[in-house]
Amino acid sequence: MSILKKRKWTSKLVIISVLFVLILAGCSNSKETTSGGKGSGNGGSDQKTYHFRLGHIFSEDHAVNKGAKKFAELLAEKTDNRVKIDIYPASQLGGDPALGESLQNGSLDMAVLNQGSMSGSDPRFELGNLPYLVGTYKEADQIFYGDGAIASEVRKYLVDNGIHPLEFFENDFRALTNSERAITKIEDMKGLKLRVPPTKMLTAFFKNLGSLPTVVDISELYTGLQQGTVNGQDNGVLLTYGNKYYEVQKHLTLLNHLYTTAGLVVSQQVWDTLPSDIQQAMQEAAEEASLYQRDLNRDSINKEIKEMEKAGVKVTELKPEELDRFRKEGQKLWKDFEPVFGKDVLDKVLQAVEKAQE
């Protein structure tokens, strides 16, 4: 090959190489502007928009749904509308177990999951279901939210199960409804067919009281009560009212046997793809929405009890001596379930409760 031809061939190779480098550089600098729930990693920031789905079991009028809407609004504000959340209430995307499974496999972005609803796959989630653990909102706020003893442990369990916790909403102290008789003492519980969620703690609690607990998915509960498959159920006053269970129940007893929360959570698969500024905005929005939701929840309790009374429901508040009998029965389970959580964890929780009661 002549020197001239060799020089020409070399020049062509240089030009091709330069073009190839420029093409690669252009590709690496390009960014998507939208996302269906998949971000760009947990680096600093980007200008993508994010569109997520959030599911829960509560009715549209429930304070939990209003809290979820507040969270979505706050997050949009904090991110200049880069994050949009579509909310699906009233079990539209399934009951709690189905929501939990969808979060784990990444087919659902976000949810508000009821306390203990994943105990079938990890029994440690029963920790918050210890009967008569707290008796006031002051105690509950210190134990079940932020870095409280229960909140801290449940956060660990969620992460272990592929779910990222943000903060918790209030479901409230659970009450008991039934279609048979007023519950004024432990003996009245005998023989009642009570719907329970799939948790061993509640099942054991009601069995010890002489009732017949039966697991029924929340999406099927109204029909189950209406048809007599079960003749009673325990849930918070607001959920009982919002899901209209009072329409097919004659009696409500303020048993207050559990204080329950619902976790505002994100699929870990989704969380890990988000840039740090979006993650921070989510956390801040969740904490603000939690405070808003708890205030709203507590302002609604007495009003909705009165509405159920107007509809013909007889509401019973236990006498102190009878409530104490229920409390003693419930607290017997603390020791029974100690092996599930570990003595160190249970001791830590009980010490925190004792401090909150001061």
C-alpha positions in Angstrom: 0.0 0.0 0.0 1.3 3.5 -0.9 2.0 6.1 1.8 -0.8 8.3 0.3 -3.4 5.5 0.5 -2.3 4.6 4.0 -2.7 8.2 5.1 -6.2 8.4 3.6 -7.2 5.1 5.3 -5.9 6.3 8.7 -7.9 9.6 8.4 -11.1 7.6 7.8 -10.5 5.5 10.9 -10.0 8.7 13.0 -13.2 10.2 11.7 -15.2 7.0 12.4 -13.8 6.8 15.9 -14.6 10.4 16.7 -18.2 9.9 15.5 -18.6 6.8 17.6 -17.4 8.6 20.7 -19.9 11.5 20.1 -22.8 9.1 19.6 -22.0 7.3 22.9 -21.7 10.6 24.8 -25.1 11.7 23.4 -26.7 8.5 24.6 -25.3 8.7 28.1 -26.6 12.2 28.5 -30.2 11.5 27.4 -32.9 11.2 30.1 -36.5 9.9 30.1 -39.0 12.5 31.2 -41.7 10.2 32.5 -41.8 7.0 34.6 -44.4 4.4 35.4 -43.0 3.8 38.8 -39.4 3.1 37.9 -36.8 5.8 38.6 -33.2 6.3 37.8 -31.5 4.9 41.0 -30.9 6.5 44.3 -28.5 9.2 43.3 -28.9 12.9 43.8 -31.6 14.2 41.6 -33.1 14.1 38.1 -36.0 15.8 36.3 -38.1 12.8 35.7 -41.8 12.6 36.6 -43.1 9.7 38.6 -46.6 8.1 38.5 -47.5 5.7 41.3 -50.5 3.6 42.4 -51.4 3.4 46.1 -54.0 0.9 47.4 -55.7 0.4 50.8 -58.8 -1.2 52.3 -60.5 1.9 53.8 -63.5 3.6 52.5 -63.3 6.9 50.5 -64.7 8.9 53.5 -62.3 7.3 56.0 -59.6 9.5 57.6 -57.0 7.1 56.2 -58.1 7.8 52.7 -58.1 11.5 53.4 -54.6 11.1 54.9 -53.4 9.3 51.7 -54.8 12.2 49.6 -53.0 14.7 51.9 -49.8 12.8 51.4 -50.2 12.9 47.6 -50.9 16.6 47.7 -47.9 17.4 49.9 -45.6 15.2 47.8 -46.7 17.0 44.6 -46.0 20.4 46.3 -42.6 19.3 47.6 -41.5 17.9 44.2 -43.0 20.6 41.9 -45.5 18.1 40.6 -42.9 15.6 39.5 -44.7 12.9 41.5 -48.4 11.9 40.9 -50.1 9.3 43.0 -53.4 7.6 42.1 -55.2 6.3 45.1 -57.4 3.1 45.1 -59.4 2.9 48.3 -62.0 0.3 49.5 -60.0 -2.9 48.6 -60.1 -2.1 44.9 -56.6 -3.6 44.5 -57.3 -6.4 47.1 -57.3 -6.9 50.8 -54.3 -6.3 53.0 -52.6 -9.7 52.3 -52.9 -9.2 48.6 -51.6 -5.6 48.9 -48.6 -6.8 50.9 -47.8 -9.5 48.3 -48.0 -7.0 45.4 -45.6 -4.7 47.2 -43.2 -7.5 47.7 -43.1 -8.5 44.1 -43.1 -4.9 42.8 -46.4 -5.0 41.0 -47.8 -2.3 43.3 -45.9 0.9 44.1 -47.4 2.0 47.4 -50.1 1.1 50.0 -51.5 1.8 53.4 -51.2 -1.6 55.1 -53.1 -2.5 58.3 -51.1 -3.4 61.4 -50.3 -7.2 61.6 -51.8 -7.9 58.1 -48.5 -9.6 57.0 -48.2 -11.8 60.1 -49.0 -14.8 58.0 -45.6 -14.5 56.3 -43.8 -13.0 59.2 -45.3 -13.5 62.7 -43.2 -10.7 64.1 -45.8 -8.3 62.6 -48.1 -9.3 65.5 -46.0 -7.1 67.9 -48.4 -4.2 67.5 -51.3 -6.5 68.2 -50.5 -7.2 71.8 -53.9 -6.7 73.6 -54.3 -3.8 75.9 -50.7 -2.5 75.3 -51.7 1.2 75.5 -54.8 2.9 76.8 -54.6 6.5 75.7 -53.7 8.5 72.6 -50.7 10.0 74.4 -49.3 6.6 75.0 -50.0 5.5 71.4 -48.3 8.6 69.9 -45.1 7.7 71.8 -45.1 4.0 70.9 -46.6 3.6 67.5 -45.1 6.5 65.5 -41.8 8.1 64.5 -39.0 6.3 66.4 -41.4 4.8 69.0 -40.7 1.3 70.3 -43.4 -0.5 68.2 -42.8 1.8 65.1 -39.0 1.1 65.2 -39.4 -2.7 65.3 -42.2 -2.8 62.6 -40.0 -0.7 60.3 -37.3 -3.4 60.5 -39.8 -6.2 59.8 -41.1 -4.3 56.7 -37.6 -3.8 55.3 -36.9 -7.5 55.9 -40.0 -8.3 53.8 -39.1 -6.1 50.8 -41.2 -3.1 51.9 -40.0 0.4 52.7 -41.8 2.1 55.6 -42.5 5.9 55.6 -44.8 6.6 58.5 -48.0 5.3 60.1 -51.6 6.3 60.0 -54.1 5.7 62.8 -56.7 3.1 62.5 -57.7 3.6 66.2 -58.7 1.5 69.2 -60.7 -1.5 68.0 -64.3 -1.9 68.9 -66.5 -5.0 68.7 -69.8 -5.3 66.9 -72.3 -8.1 66.7 -75.9 -8.9 65.8 -76.7 -11.1 68.8 -76.5 -9.2 72.1 -74.9 -6.4 74.0 -71.4 -7.2 75.3 -71.1 -6.0 78.9 -68.9 -8.8 80.4 -66.6 -11.6 79.3 -69.4 -14.2 79.6 -71.3 -12.5 76.8 -68.6 -13.4 74.4 -69.2 -17.1 74.6 -70.3 -18.7 71.3 -70.1 -15.5 69.2 -68.9 -16.2 65.6 -66.4 -13.4 65.1 -64.6 -12.4 62.0 -60.9 -11.8 62.6 -58.1 -10.9 60.2 -55.5 -13.6 59.6 -53.6 -13.0 62.8 -52.8 -15.6 65.5 -52.9 -12.9 68.3 -56.6 -11.9 67.7 -57.6 -15.5 67.1 -56.1 -16.5 70.5 -57.6 -13.5 72.2 -61.1 -14.3 71.2 -60.8 -18.0 71.7 -59.7 -17.4 75.2 -62.9 -15.4 75.7 -65.0 -18.3 74.5 -65.8 -16.9 71.1 -65.5 -18.7 67.7 -63.0 -16.6 65.6 -63.1 -17.0 61.8 -60.8 -15.5 59.2 -62.7 -13.6 56.6 -61.2 -11.2 54.1 -62.2 -7.6 54.7 -63.6 -7.4 51.1 -66.1 -10.1 52.0 -67.0 -9.1 55.5 -70.1 -7.0 54.8 -71.7 -10.0 53.0 -70.5 -12.4 55.7 -72.2 -10.3 58.4 -75.3 -9.9 56.3 -75.7 -13.6 55.6 -74.7 -14.7 59.1 -71.5 -16.5 58.1 -70.2 -14.6 61.1 -72.3 -12.6 63.5 -69.7 -10.1 64.7 -66.4 -8.3 63.9 -63.8 -6.1 65.5 -62.5 -3.0 63.8 -61.9 0.7 64.6 -65.1 2.8 64.9 -64.3 4.7 61.8 -63.7 1.7 59.6 -66.9 0.1 61.0 -68.8 3.2 60.1 -67.1 3.9 56.8 -67.6 0.3 55.6 -71.2 0.4 56.8 -71.0 -2.7 59.0 -73.4 -1.0 61.4 -76.1 -1.6 58.8 -76.1 -5.3 59.6 -75.0 -5.2 63.2 -77.2 -4.3 66.3 -74.6 -3.8 69.0 -71.2 -2.0 69.3 -69.0 -2.4 72.4 -66.0 -0.1 72.9 -63.7 -2.9 73.9 -60.5 -1.0 73.1 -58.6 -4.3 73.1 -56.1 -3.2 70.5 -54.7 0.1 69.3 -54.0 -0.3 65.6 -52.2 1.6 63.0 -51.7 1.3 59.2 -48.3 1.7 57.6 -47.8 4.1 54.7 -45.3 2.1 52.7 -43.5 1.8 49.4 -42.4 -1.3 47.5 -38.6 -1.6 48.2 -38.1 -2.3 44.5 -39.6 1.1 43.7 -37.9 2.9 46.6 -34.5 1.8 45.5 -34.9 3.4 42.0 -35.8 6.8 43.3 -33.3 9.7 43.5 -32.5 11.0 47.0 -34.5 14.2 46.7 -37.7 12.3 45.9 -37.1 9.9 48.8 -36.6 12.9 51.2 -39.8 14.6 49.9 -41.7 11.3 50.4 -40.5 11.0 54.0 -41.4 14.6 54.9 -44.8 14.4 53.2 -45.6 11.1 55.0 -44.7 12.5 58.5 -46.8 15.6 57.9 -49.7 13.6 56.5 -49.6 11.3 59.5 -50.1 14.2 62.0 -53.0 15.5 59.8 -54.6 12.1 59.6 -54.5 11.4 63.3 -56.1 14.8 64.1 -58.8 14.1 61.6 -59.3 10.6 62.9 -59.7 11.7 66.5 -62.1 14.5 65.6 -64.4 12.1 63.9 -64.8 9.3 66.5 -67.6 10.7 68.7 -69.5 12.0 65.7 -69.6 8.7 64.0 -70.5 6.8 67.1 -73.6 9.1 67.4 -74.4 8.5 63.7 -74.4 4.7 64.4 -76.7 5.3 67.4 -79.1 7.2 65.3 -79.2 4.3 62.9 -80.3 2.0 65.8 -77.0 0.6 67.0 -76.8 0.1 70.8 -73.4 1.3 71.9 -71.9 -0.1 75.2 -69.0 1.2 77.2 -67.7 -1.4 79.6 -67.7 -0.7 83.3 -64.2 -0.3 84.7 -64.3 -3.6 86.6 -65.4 -5.5 83.5 -62.8 -3.7 81.3 -60.2 -4.8 83.8 -61.3 -8.4 83.4 -60.9 -8.2 79.6 -57.5 -6.5 80.1 -56.2 -9.2 82.3 -57.2 -11.9 79.8 -55.6 -10.0 76.9 -52.4 -9.4 78.7 -51.9 -13.1 79.4 -51.0 -13.4 75.7 -47.9 -11.2 76.1 -45.9 -14.0 77.7 -47.3 -16.6 75.3 -46.1 -14.7 72.3 -42.7 -13.7 73.7 -40.8 -16.4 71.7 -42.2 -14.8 68.5 -40.6 -11.4 69.1 -37.8 -12.3 71.5 -37.6 -11.4 75.2 -35.3 -8.4 74.5 -37.8 -6.8 72.1 -40.8 -7.4 74.3 -39.0 -6.0 77.3 -38.0 -2.9 75.3 -41.6 -2.3 74.3 -43.0 -2.8 77.8 -40.4 -0.4 79.2 -41.3 2.2 76.6 -45.0 1.8 77.5 -44.3 2.2 81.2 -42.3 5.4 80.4 -45.2 6.7 78.3 -47.6 6.2 81.1 -45.6 8.4 83.5 
